[in-house]
Amino acid sequence: MSNLVVTKNGNLVKRAPRNSGNFAGWTSFIDGLFADELGAFESKDFNQGVTSPRVNIKESADDFTLEMAVPGFKKSDFVIDIDNEELSIAAEIKVEEQSADAKYTRKEFGYGSFKRTFVLPEIAAEEGIQALYNEGILSVTIPKKEEAKPKPARTIKIS
């Protein structure tokens, strides 16, 4: 394996490859492929929050569905706002009070927060937006305005 990703004091760091030998060019190539994925987490302290949760957005004839992967949160952790045709989703988890006699040898979770903002299309019916949180997935359904929905084909009779 080219570079191993290991944690040190809660931070992700890259370790130089051992005995890369003749594979030095290949190692650089593979590292380049994954640089974008690991870049967001490099030197990111796990205790200092969630970076940006992954989102899927689907469109159907009647609505848009935004699905956000945010495991470990409760419904009450989320704040969803609409302002100036922008949908903002934010959440925060705070550390619970710990007893004074608790002695951790390692602690990698505790606090997390994020905020994502999405510009709503003109065809979105803001008043009908609904959200559901189930098994770590936040689903936000954004209905389309009636005039934006496809109309069925019809035949015009000639008089």
URMOPE-V945184 format. One record per run of one state. SS is the DSSP state (a for helix, b for strand, c for the rest). FROM is the first residue (numbers start at 1). TO is the last residue. If there is no record, write none. Layout:
ss from to
SS FROM TO
SS FROM TO
This chain:
ss from to
c 1 3
b 4 8
c 9 10
b 11 15
c 16 20
a 21 39
c 40 41
b 42 42
c 43 44
b 45 45
a 46 48
c 49 54
b 55 59
c 60 62
b 63 69
c 70 74
a 75 77
b 78 83
c 84 85
b 86 93
c 94 111
b 112 119
c 120 123
b 124 124
c 125 125
a 126 128
c 129 129
b 130 134
c 135 136
b 137 144
c 145 145
a 146 148
c 149 159
